[in-house]
Amino acid sequence: MRRLGNVLHVSTRGSLIIRCEKTPPIGGKVVNKKVEPVGKIIDVFGPVNSPYVAIRAKHSDKIKHDKDEDARRAYLESYIGQVMYLYKK
């Protein structure tokens, strides 16, 4: 496992945003410190020496269809401040 960084915020599109030290691969699997799957990297953007990463949360697709927007947002915001890792076998 390689440390990605802390979740900074949730984007308007429902992605978790992290600032990294190194550029990770798009499509990489992201886990928390308990090695539980969180999602996958869908975008890398910003400066090359300190890029930002957008992560599509694993369960956000199920929650997206939920009529309660506040519940979906609360679920995603529960990740803010948590350290995320790039999972490698």
Secondary structure as UniProt FT lines:
FT   STRAND          2..10
FT   TURN            12..13
FT   STRAND          16..19
FT   TURN            26..27
FT   STRAND          29..31
FT   TURN            33..34
FT   STRAND          37..45
FT   TURN            48..49
FT   STRAND          52..57
FT   TURN            58..59
FT   HELIX           60..64
FT   HELIX           69..77
FT   TURN            78..81
FT   STRAND          83..86
//
